[in-house]
Amino acid sequence: MDDFDARAINTIRGLAMDAPHAARSGHQGTAMSLAPLAHVLFSRVMRYDATRPNWFDRDRFVLSCGHASILQYALLHLAGFGLTLDDLKNFRQWGSATPGHPEVGHTVGVEVTTGPLGQGVANMVGMAIAEAQLRTRYGADVVDHHVFGLCGDGDLAEGVSHEAASLAGHLGLGKIVLCYDDNRITIDGDTDLALSDDAAGRFRSYGWHVEEVGAIGEDCDALEAAVRRAMAVADKPSLIVLQTVIGYPATEHAGTSHAHGYAIVDDEIAATKRRMGMPDAPFSVDDELLQAYNAIGRRGRDARQASEARLAGFEGDRVGLRAQLNNTGLPGWDEVLPTFDTGASVATRKASNAALQALVETVPGLTGGGADLTGNTGTVIKDHGVFSAADPGGRQIYFGVREHAMGAIANGMALHGGAIPVVGTFLVFADYMRGAVRLAALSQAKTIFVWSHDSVGVGEDGPTHQPVEHVASLRAIPGLRVIRPADANETVAAWKVAVDSSGPTALILSRQDLPVLEGTAHGDVSAGAYVIRELDDAAISLVGTGSEVSLCIEAADVLRDEGIAARVVSFPSWELFDNADSAYQASVMVHGIPSLAVEAGISQGWHRWVDDVVSIDRFGASAPGSTVMRELGFDVDNVVARAKVLLGV
């Protein structure tokens, strides 16, 4: 190890001790033991330009073991991404650029939000899929980069990484280089307490190139050589298994579970710095070293400029490429969307597929599929190839029965850029995806989640497959746009909102056919709610979502025949309605007359908007869907009766 490498690594290790100590919180050990590997990646291997951190054809870096965030922050500071020493001193503090786990969009140079273990590994798979699609479609002169990542025992213990790694091997994603820190330590103690599987053997069985390099964690040349050997494997993702000593070279806690968190303090920090030959001062960064590392951060400028010149001179589909890189559609992209005639009967999952199939022609980044439920959920993309090792340009992706990884992979695709991922499964299995869905919202990843079979109307499969609490639980996630359309035309409008907006969108769709209603072709789904039937002398508002809007209209007809005027509101999205101005909200949800919501799910949250709600605050039952709906109160007679109770008549 030459003098520059040694000084850089020691500086990173010093910061990895100092920042958590200043915060009295954080994770020191992994950042210390992985400092040489991360230094090698940032100083010798990865292609980036710190002065243009969003250069599209840069290599991507993912710290899946996000608890070691100070490692990434130290490197972003040294390489000149804009993080200052004061930012490091404010590690984990309110409003700082250095939160406890990396957050994309919050800290320049952070590609994905990691923290929940295993998510970053799956994000890498999504990034590699996006890179492969773009490279195949537009050529290696335009897009050609690697995705590098660091992970630990916790990442590989979580199921999401198994799912993602299995798919990555099957798809032959050769641009992935994942480095596994096999330090054999967890928070509870040695990994022997709970883990005895052969990670290398498991990844080989997934179809990965695996190299077990042993205890070379302090040898920069050997680390670089291992990474470059992995980069040379074009037809398989690569796993480098590296054995390190957590917390090395701390004088007391190295190699112990205490080093996983915040344990190296005061005298041990001073002793460890003496061992490394560093000044006994907090946040010590030599100016000469910083200038040299800043120069390394700018070293990719020539490669960036050459890449941008090739992009500027690209003679292929420039309009399509521009739209794809901007995550939008071609000019007039929404003009191809279908419309449906009033009176037709169409399941919203089928209408959704019609919209998707139309949009795939004019929104070049749309890509995705389902978790072994592609046809059932309407996430089929015809005539655009199936993504595979043989055809990495295909836009139909078969994720297999891997819901959790599917969501996290989609987030990686979205955050990579150049892809608008669409992923589908049954609504009840949104539970399997929740970690990834929450991170999509936190990251504001432009992921489109398609969840069909949206109520107890699923029928005979019974309560295990009948969602009741799921829509409410999704609405509870800040930053997730949830839309439950009433019919085929509202579904098409929901797709327009999803493509036209930033951040994630959840489309909640029916299994069963629903009538196409009068007025929905011009209803403002983007406003979240609108009046589908207005009456000047209305005594009550019936408010529905999804399949229950048509039920509200039927109930309003019966009430009319009984001399009670009922207006009807379609309310597909709470989040969109919440963003509308107060005057519009008041015009839809009229004050002074009672309101009754009707939704085949739990009542939670509805009382913010209405006076009462016909809901399902229990699990469903196995029977034909129409029977289950009727028995649980979703028929005209019950809605009419509940309206009369609310009116006191």
C-alpha positions in Angstrom: 0.0 0.0 0.0 1.5 3.3 -1.0 1.6 6.4 1.1 -1.4 8.1 -0.5 -3.6 4.9 -0.1 -2.6 4.6 3.5 -3.3 8.2 4.3 -6.6 8.2 2.5 -7.8 5.0 4.2 -6.7 6.2 7.7 -8.5 9.5 7.1 -11.7 7.6 6.2 -11.3 5.4 9.3 -10.7 8.4 11.5 -13.9 10.1 10.2 -15.8 6.8 10.6 -14.9 6.9 14.3 -15.3 10.7 14.8 -18.7 11.4 13.2 -20.6 8.7 15.2 -18.7 9.8 18.3 -19.8 13.4 17.8 -23.4 12.2 17.3 -23.2 9.7 20.1 -24.9 7.5 17.6 -24.1 5.5 14.5 -22.2 2.5 13.1 -18.4 2.7 13.1 -17.0 -0.8 12.5 -18.2 -1.7 9.0 -17.1 1.7 7.7 -13.7 1.2 9.2 -13.1 -2.4 7.9 -14.4 -1.6 4.4 -12.5 1.7 4.1 -9.8 0.1 1.8 -12.3 -1.5 -0.6 -14.4 1.7 -0.8 -11.3 3.8 -1.4 -10.2 1.5 -4.2 -13.6 1.8 -5.8 -13.7 5.6 -5.6 -10.1 6.2 -6.4 -9.1 3.5 -8.9 -12.1 1.8 -10.4 -15.4 3.7 -10.7 -16.1 6.1 -13.6 -17.7 9.3 -12.3 -17.2 13.0 -12.3 -17.9 14.6 -8.9 -18.5 18.0 -10.5 -21.3 16.5 -12.5 -22.7 13.9 -10.2 -25.8 13.2 -12.4 -23.9 12.4 -15.5 -26.1 9.6 -16.9 -23.4 7.2 -18.0 -21.6 7.2 -14.7 -21.0 4.0 -12.7 -23.4 3.6 -9.9 -22.5 2.9 -6.3 -24.9 1.3 -3.8 -24.2 0.9 -0.1 -26.7 -1.8 0.7 -25.3 -2.0 4.2 -26.6 1.6 4.7 -25.9 1.7 8.4 -22.2 2.2 7.3 -23.3 5.6 5.8 -20.4 7.5 7.2 -18.1 5.5 4.9 -20.0 6.8 1.9 -20.2 10.4 3.3 -16.4 10.4 4.0 -15.7 9.4 0.4 -18.2 11.9 -1.0 -16.4 14.6 1.0 -12.9 13.6 -0.1 -13.9 13.2 -3.8 -15.5 16.6 -3.9 -19.2 15.9 -4.3 -20.0 18.9 -2.2 -20.2 17.4 1.3 -18.2 19.6 3.7 -16.4 18.7 6.9 -19.1 20.6 8.7 -21.6 18.2 7.1 -19.7 15.3 8.6 -19.6 17.0 11.9 -23.4 17.2 11.8 -23.7 13.5 11.1 -27.2 12.3 12.1 -28.4 15.8 13.2 -31.6 17.6 12.2 -31.4 19.1 8.8 -27.9 17.8 8.0 -26.8 16.4 4.6 -25.5 13.3 6.4 -28.5 11.4 7.8 -28.2 8.1 9.6 -28.7 6.1 6.4 -28.1 7.3 2.9 -31.1 9.0 1.2 -31.3 9.7 -2.5 -32.3 13.2 -3.3 -31.1 14.4 0.1 -27.3 13.9 -0.3 -25.5 14.5 -3.6 -23.8 11.4 -4.8 -26.2 9.0 -3.1 -28.0 6.9 -5.7 -30.6 5.0 -3.7 -32.1 5.1 -0.2 -30.8 2.2 1.7 -31.2 1.2 5.3 -33.6 -1.8 5.4 -31.1 -4.6 4.7 -31.2 -6.3 1.3 -33.0 -3.5 -0.4 -29.8 -2.1 -1.9 -28.9 -5.5 -3.4 -32.3 -5.6 -5.2 -31.9 -2.0 -6.2 -28.6 -2.9 -7.9 -30.5 -5.6 -9.9 -33.0 -3.0 -11.1 -30.2 -0.6 -12.1 -28.5 -3.3 -14.1 -31.8 -4.1 -15.9 -32.2 -0.5 -16.8 -28.6 -0.2 -18.0 -28.9 -3.3 -20.1 -32.2 -2.2 -21.7 -30.7 1.2 -22.6 -27.4 -0.2 -23.9 -29.2 -2.7 -26.1 -31.6 -0.2 -27.4 -29.3 2.7 -28.1 -25.8 1.2 -28.1 -22.8 1.0 -25.8 -21.6 4.4 -27.1 -24.5 6.0 -25.3 -24.9 3.8 -22.2 -22.3 1.4 -20.9 -21.5 1.4 -17.1 -21.3 -0.9 -14.1 -23.2 -1.1 -10.8 -21.0 -1.6 -7.8 -22.3 -2.4 -4.3 -21.3 -3.3 -0.8 -23.3 -5.6 1.4 -22.9 -7.5 4.6 -24.3 -10.6 6.4 -27.5 -8.8 7.2 -28.2 -8.0 3.6 -27.7 -11.6 2.5 -29.8 -12.9 5.4 -32.9 -11.0 4.3 -35.1 -12.7 1.9 -35.3 -9.8 -0.5 -31.7 -10.3 -1.5 -32.3 -14.0 -2.2 -35.2 -13.2 -4.5 -33.2 -10.5 -6.3 -30.0 -12.5 -6.7 -31.9 -15.4 -8.1 -33.5 -13.3 -10.8 -30.2 -11.5 -11.5 -28.4 -14.7 -12.1 -31.2 -16.0 -14.3 -31.0 -12.8 -16.4 -27.2 -12.8 -16.7 -26.8 -9.2 -15.5 -23.0 -9.0 -16.0 -22.7 -5.3 -15.0 -23.3 -6.1 -11.3 -20.3 -6.2 -9.1 -21.4 -6.9 -5.5 -18.8 -7.1 -2.7 -19.9 -9.1 0.3 -18.2 -8.2 3.6 -18.1 -11.6 5.3 -17.0 -10.2 8.7 -19.1 -12.9 10.5 -20.5 -10.4 13.0 -24.0 -9.2 13.7 -25.5 -7.0 16.4 -26.4 -10.0 18.5 -22.9 -11.5 18.2 -21.1 -13.9 15.9 -23.1 -15.0 12.8 -22.8 -18.6 14.1 -25.7 -17.8 16.4 -28.2 -17.8 13.5 -26.3 -18.3 10.2 -24.5 -21.3 8.7 -25.4 -21.3 5.0 -22.8 -21.2 2.3 -23.3 -17.7 0.7 -20.8 -18.4 -2.1 -22.4 -21.7 -2.9 -25.8 -20.2 -2.9 -24.8 -17.4 -5.3 -23.1 -19.9 -7.6 -26.4 -21.9 -7.7 -28.1 -18.7 -8.7 -25.8 -18.4 -11.7 -23.4 -15.8 -10.4 -19.7 -15.6 -10.9 -18.3 -15.9 -7.4 -14.8 -15.3 -6.2 -13.8 -15.9 -2.6 -10.8 -13.7 -2.1 -10.3 -14.2 1.6 -8.6 -11.8 4.0 -7.2 -9.3 1.5 -9.1 -6.3 3.0 -5.9 -4.3 3.6 -4.3 -4.9 0.2 -5.5 -2.2 -2.3 -3.8 -3.8 -5.3 -5.4 -7.2 -4.6 -8.8 -5.6 -4.0 -8.6 -3.7 -7.3 -7.5 -6.9 -9.2 -10.5 -8.8 -7.8 -12.9 -6.1 -8.8 -11.5 -5.8 -12.3 -11.7 -9.6 -12.7 -15.4 -9.4 -11.8 -15.9 -6.5 -14.3 -14.5 -8.7 -17.0 -17.3 -11.2 -16.6 -19.9 -10.0 -19.1 -22.5 -12.7 -18.9 -23.0 -13.1 -15.1 -23.4 -10.9 -12.1 -20.4 -11.1 -9.8 -20.0 -11.6 -6.1 -16.7 -11.0 -4.4 -16.6 -12.6 -0.9 -14.2 -10.6 1.3 -13.3 -11.5 4.9 -12.6 -8.4 7.0 -12.3 -7.7 10.7 -15.1 -5.4 11.8 -13.8 -2.2 13.4 -10.2 -2.8 12.3 -7.7 -1.3 13.4 -9.5 -0.3 16.7 -7.4 -1.2 19.7 -10.2 -2.8 21.8 -13.4 -3.5 19.9 -12.1 -4.7 16.6 -13.7 -8.0 15.7 -16.5 -7.8 18.2 -20.2 -7.3 17.8 -19.9 -4.0 19.8 -18.0 -2.5 16.8 -21.1 -3.0 14.7 -22.6 0.0 16.4 -21.2 2.9 18.4 -18.6 1.6 20.8 -15.3 3.1 19.9 -15.0 6.3 22.0 -12.5 8.7 23.6 -9.4 6.8 24.6 -9.8 4.0 22.1 -10.3 6.6 19.3 -7.0 8.3 20.4 -5.2 5.0 20.7 -6.5 3.8 17.3 -5.4 7.0 15.6 -1.9 6.7 17.2 -1.8 3.1 15.7 -2.6 4.6 12.3 -0.1 7.4 12.7 -2.8 10.1 12.6 -3.1 13.3 14.6 -5.1 12.9 17.8 -7.7 15.5 16.7 -11.3 14.9 15.6 -12.2 15.2 12.0 -8.6 15.5 10.8 -8.4 15.8 7.0 -5.0 16.8 5.6 -5.4 19.6 3.0 -2.9 18.1 0.6 -4.8 14.8 0.8 -8.1 16.5 0.3 -6.8 18.3 -2.8 -5.4 15.1 -4.2 -8.7 13.3 -3.7 -10.7 16.1 -5.1 -8.6 15.8 -8.2 -9.5 12.1 -8.4 -13.1 13.1 -8.1 -12.7 15.3 -11.2 -10.6 12.7 -13.1 -13.7 11.4 -14.9 -14.3 14.7 -16.6 -12.7 13.6 -19.9 -14.7 10.4 -19.9 -17.9 12.4 -19.2 -17.2 14.9 -21.9 -16.5 12.2 -24.4 -19.7 10.4 -23.3 -21.7 13.6 -23.7 -20.2 14.2 -27.1 -21.3 10.8 -28.2 -24.7 11.4 -26.9 -24.9 14.8 -28.7 -23.8 13.1 -32.0 -26.2 10.1 -31.6 -27.9 9.5 -34.9 -30.5 7.0 -33.8 -33.9 7.7 -32.2 -33.0 11.0 -30.5 -36.5 11.9 -29.6 -37.1 8.5 -28.0 -33.8 8.6 -26.2 -34.5 12.1 -24.8 -37.9 11.1 -23.6 -36.5 7.9 -22.0 -33.7 9.7 -20.2 -36.2 12.3 -19.0 -38.7 9.6 -17.8 -41.5 11.0 -19.9 -43.4 10.3 -23.1 -43.0 11.4 -26.7 -44.8 14.6 -27.8 -48.5 13.8 -27.7 -47.9 10.6 -25.8 -51.3 10.6 -24.1 -53.3 10.9 -27.4 -53.1 7.1 -27.9 -55.0 6.3 -24.7 -58.2 4.4 -25.3 -61.7 5.4 -24.3 -64.6 3.2 -23.4 -68.2 3.5 -24.2 -70.8 4.1 -21.5 -72.6 0.9 -20.7 -69.8 -1.5 -21.5 -68.6 -3.9 -18.9 -64.8 -4.0 -18.3 -62.6 -5.1 -15.4 -60.3 -2.2 -14.5 -57.3 -4.6 -14.6 -58.2 -5.2 -18.3 -58.7 -1.5 -19.0 -55.3 -0.9 -17.3 -53.7 -3.3 -19.7 -55.2 -1.6 -22.7 -53.8 1.7 -21.5 -50.4 0.2 -20.8 -50.3 -1.5 -24.2 -51.2 1.8 -25.9 -48.7 3.8 -23.8 -45.8 1.5 -24.4 -45.7 2.8 -28.0 -45.4 6.5 -26.9 -43.6 6.3 -23.5 -40.4 4.5 -24.4 -39.3 4.0 -20.8 -42.3 1.9 -19.8 -41.2 -1.6 -18.9 -42.1 -4.3 -16.4 -44.4 -7.1 -15.7 -45.8 -9.2 -12.9 -44.8 -11.6 -10.1 -46.1 -14.7 -11.8 -49.4 -12.9 -12.3 -48.6 -10.9 -15.4 -51.8 -11.8 -17.3 -54.0 -11.7 -14.2 -52.9 -8.2 -13.3 -52.9 -6.7 -16.8 -49.2 -6.1 -16.9 -48.6 -7.9 -20.1 -46.5 -5.9 -22.7 -47.0 -7.5 -26.1 -44.7 -7.2 -29.1 -41.7 -5.6 -27.4 -39.7 -8.6 -26.4 -39.1 -10.4 -23.2 -36.2 -9.3 -21.1 -33.7 -12.2 -20.8 -30.0 -12.9 -21.0 -30.4 -13.4 -24.7 -32.6 -10.3 -25.2 -31.7 -7.6 -22.6 -33.7 -5.1 -24.6 -37.0 -6.7 -24.0 -39.6 -4.6 -22.1 -41.7 -7.4 -20.7 -40.1 -8.6 -17.5 -41.2 -11.8 -15.8 -40.3 -11.4 -12.1 -41.4 -14.9 -11.0 -42.9 -15.3 -7.5 -40.7 -12.6 -6.0 -43.0 -9.8 -4.9 -40.6 -8.1 -2.5 -37.7 -8.1 -4.8 -39.9 -7.0 -7.7 -40.8 -3.8 -5.8 -37.2 -3.1 -4.8 -35.9 -4.0 -8.3 -38.4 -1.6 -9.8 -37.2 1.2 -7.5 -33.6 0.6 -8.7 -34.8 0.9 -12.3 -36.6 4.1 -11.6 -33.8 5.7 -9.6 -31.3 4.6 -12.3 -33.2 6.7 -14.8 -34.3 5.8 -18.3 -37.0 3.5 -17.1 -40.6 3.8 -15.8 -41.1 0.5 -14.2 -44.5 -1.1 -13.9 -45.0 -4.1 -11.6 -48.0 -6.0 -10.7 -49.5 -8.6 -8.3 -52.7 -9.1 -6.3 -53.5 -6.4 -3.8 -53.4 -8.8 -0.9 -49.7 -9.4 -1.7 -48.8 -5.8 -1.4 -47.9 -6.9 2.2 -45.0 -8.8 0.7 -43.8 -5.7 -1.0 -44.3 -3.1 1.7 -40.7 -2.5 2.5 -40.0 -1.6 -1.1 -43.2 0.4 -1.5 -42.3 2.5 1.6 -38.9 3.2 0.1 -40.3 4.1 -3.2 -42.3 6.8 -1.5 -39.4 7.9 0.7 -37.2 8.0 -2.4 -39.9 9.4 -4.7 -39.0 6.8 -7.2 -41.3 6.9 -10.3 -42.5 3.3 -9.9 -46.0 2.3 -11.0 -47.5 -0.4 -8.7 -50.4 -2.3 -10.2 -52.4 -4.1 -7.6 -55.5 -6.0 -8.9 -58.1 -8.2 -7.3 -58.9 -5.3 -5.1 -61.6 -6.5 -2.7 -63.6 -9.3 -1.2 -65.1 -9.6 -4.7 -62.2 -11.9 -5.4 -64.6 -14.5 -4.0 -63.9 -18.2 -3.6 -60.2 -17.9 -2.8 -61.3 -16.7 0.6 -60.0 -14.3 3.3 -56.3 -15.2 2.7 -56.7 -13.6 -0.8 -59.3 -11.0 -0.1 -57.8 -7.6 0.8 -59.7 -5.5 3.3 -57.1 -3.4 5.1 -54.7 -3.0 2.2 -55.9 0.1 0.5 -56.0 1.9 3.9 -52.5 0.7 4.7 -51.2 2.0 1.4 -52.9 5.4 1.9 -51.1 5.6 5.2 -47.7 5.8 3.4 -46.6 9.4 3.0 -45.7 10.2 -0.6 -47.5 7.3 -2.2 -50.2 8.3 -4.7 -53.0 5.7 -4.4 -55.7 5.6 -7.1 -58.7 3.3 -7.1 -60.6 4.0 -10.3 -64.3 3.4 -10.7 -64.3 2.1 -14.2 -62.3 1.7 -17.4 -62.3 5.4 -18.3 -61.1 6.4 -14.8 -58.4 3.7 -15.1 -57.1 5.3 -18.3 -57.1 8.7 -16.6 -55.2 7.2 -13.7 -52.5 6.0 -16.1 -52.1 9.5 -17.4 -51.6 10.8 -13.9 -49.0 8.1 -13.2 -46.9 8.8 -16.3 -47.3 12.5 -16.0 -46.3 12.8 -12.3 -43.2 12.3 -10.3 -42.9 9.7 -7.5 -44.7 6.4 -7.1 -48.3 5.6 -8.0 -50.4 2.7 -6.8 -53.3 1.6 -9.2 -55.9 -0.4 -7.3 -57.9 -2.5 -9.8 -60.8 -4.9 -10.0 -60.8 -8.5 -10.9 -64.5 -8.4 -11.9 -66.1 -6.6 -14.8 -67.4 -3.1 -13.9 -69.9 -1.0 -15.8 -68.5 2.0 -17.7 -70.3 4.9 -16.1 -71.7 8.0 -17.6 -69.5 11.0 -16.9 -66.2 9.2 -16.2 -64.7 9.9 -19.6 -64.5 13.5 -18.6 -64.1 13.2 -14.8 -61.1 14.8 -13.3 -59.2 11.9 -11.7 -56.2 14.1 -11.4 -58.1 16.2 -8.9 -58.6 13.1 -6.7 -62.5 13.3 -6.6 -65.2 14.8 -8.6 -69.0 14.9 -8.8 -70.3 12.3 -11.1 -74.0 13.1 -10.5 -75.0 16.5 -9.3 -78.4 17.6 -8.0 -79.3 21.1 -6.8 -81.7 19.8 -4.1 -79.5 16.9 -2.9 -80.2 15.7 0.6 -77.1 13.5 0.8 -73.8 12.7 -0.9 -72.9 9.1 -1.7 -69.2 8.8 -2.1 -67.6 5.8 -3.7 -64.3 4.4 -5.0 -63.6 1.6 -7.4 -66.4 -0.9 -7.9 -68.5 0.8 -5.3 -69.1 4.0 -7.4 -71.6 2.1 -9.6 -73.2 0.8 -6.4 -73.6 4.4 -5.2 -75.3 5.3 -8.5 -77.7 2.4 -8.2 -78.5 3.3 -4.6 -79.0 7.0 -5.7 -81.5 5.8 -8.3 -83.5 3.9 -5.6 -83.4 6.9 -3.3 -84.6 9.1 -6.1 -87.6 6.9 -6.6 -88.4 7.2 -2.9 -88.2 11.0 -3.1 -84.7 11.5 -1.7 -82.2 13.3 -3.9 -78.7 11.9 -3.7 -75.7 13.3 -5.4 -72.8 10.9 -6.2 -69.1 11.6 -5.9 -66.4 9.4 -7.4 -63.3 9.6 -5.0 -60.5 7.6 -6.7 -57.6 9.2 -4.8 -57.3 10.8 -1.3 -53.8 12.0 -2.0 -54.7 13.9 -5.2 -57.8 15.4 -3.6 -55.8 16.5 -0.6 -53.7 18.5 -3.0 -56.6 20.3 -4.5 -57.4 23.8 -3.3 -60.0 24.3 -0.6 -62.6 25.8 -2.9 -62.6 22.8 -5.2 -62.7 20.5 -2.2 -65.8 22.3 -0.9 -67.5 22.1 -4.3 -67.1 18.3 -4.3 -67.6 17.5 -0.6 -70.5 20.0 0.0 -70.8 21.2 3.6 -74.3 21.2 5.1 -75.6 17.9 3.8 -74.6 14.5 5.2 -72.2 12.2 3.3 -71.9 8.4 3.2 -68.8 6.7 1.8 -69.0 3.2 0.3 -65.8 1.2 0.0 -65.2 -2.5 0.2 -62.4 -2.2 2.8 -61.9 -1.0 6.3 -63.3 2.3 7.4 -60.1 3.7 8.7 -59.4 7.2 7.5 -62.8 7.8 5.8 -64.2 10.0 8.6 -61.8 12.7 7.7 -64.0 13.2 4.6 -67.4 11.9 5.3 -70.0 11.4 8.1 -70.4 7.7 7.8 -69.0 4.8 5.8 -70.3 1.4 4.5 -67.1 -0.7 5.0 -65.7 -4.1 5.9 -64.0 -4.1 9.3 -63.5 -7.8 9.4 -62.0 -10.5 7.1 -63.9 -11.9 4.2 -65.1 -15.4 3.5 -64.8 -18.1 0.8 -67.8 -17.9 -1.5 -68.7 -16.5 -5.0 -67.6 -12.9 -5.1 -71.1 -11.5 -5.5 -72.3 -13.5 -2.5 -69.5 -12.2 -0.3 -70.1 -8.6 -1.3 -73.8 -9.0 -0.6 -73.4 -10.7 2.7 -71.0 -8.1 3.9 -73.4 -5.3 3.0 -72.3 -4.2 -0.4 -75.7 -4.2 -2.1 -78.2 -1.5 -3.0 -80.6 -2.3 -0.2 -77.9 -1.9 2.5 -76.5 1.3 1.0 -80.0 2.8 0.8 -80.8 1.7 4.4 -77.6 3.3 5.7 -78.3 6.5 3.8 -81.7 6.7 5.4 -80.3 6.1 8.9 -77.8 9.0 8.2 -80.7 11.2 7.1 -82.8 10.1 10.0 -85.7 9.0 7.9 
